[in-house]
């Protein structure tokens, strides 16, 4: 590395980004998490210019006039609208970096789902560069989540991470700094919201929006019927439009109904965990039986999910200390030890890891 490069590395405010379907988290090296906002951009339909990003834009979802469109540029964990994603990244990077106007452009590490294609990897990489990054590095989200959770990824022993986000659920078994077995399914928090919308329509003839479904999930959602009294029965008011009369209506639903509504998605997530275990070499399964399974991501906060995974896998299940921040904290640790942890990064132009064991 040149002297100029070394000086740029010292003075730049390097950034780690968890580019999530539901929320984008941004960490500045040495400062911690500085942004945690919804992955939403409000755009003027005529001029195509962004009017709001993040929390301000999410408040507009479902409430905009015809000339304003609120867009979620990531769908199921991958970029569905490259231009809007670039606008969002540019906004967040500039928001962080404008406080340090005299420092060089930052290096950026972005977490991506393990199941993305080469085209999708390049799209994320190019979006970060075009948004103002000096260098852009990619890391698979389960690897970042494992690092952020404090799991000993470099040891010659298996550890399992399950990262349940908004658009994807990532399951990975990691050993010696590499992913041995992984599975990525596009079923997570958003799918549960859609399950609740469909359930309310079919069971109660009530049409509700995604925001109401998310609020209901957070208030009364649960994954396991045998909660042993740990979680008291929840009741929540659901407001929407009666499909028979066309008029506003509200009903009260119970946690049992919400568990029934999201049961299909929850079972698919648990099946992804058990299927991954079935593909794991027996030596690593033995390690996992001692260390257990670590859950991360916002979806892991669903009451009873850890109990259900433990019951189905016959293993101990632990919730990460900071489930929502695991991925972005993992990117921060990679920034701090970039040369040491470079082997966990993903090549945007080729195969999965840059490093081969």
Secondary structure, 3 states (H helix, E strand, C coil): CCHHHHHHHHHCCCEEEEECCCEEEEEECCCEEEEEEECCEEEECCCCCEEEECHHHHCCCCCCCCCEEEECCEECCEECCHHHHHHHHHHHHHHHHHHHCCCCCCEEEEEECCCCCHHHHHHHHHHHHHCCCCEEEEEEHHHHHHHHCCCCCCCCCCEEEEEECCCCEEEEEEECCEEEEEEEECCCHHHHHHHHHHHHHHHHCEECCHHHHHHHHHHHCCCCCCCCCCCCCCEEEEEEEECCCCCEEEEEEEHHHHHHHHHHHHHHHHHHHHHHHHHCCHHHHHHHHHHCEEEECHHHHCCCHHHHHHHHHCCCEEECCCHHHHHHHHHHHHHHCCCCCHHHEECCCCCCECCCC
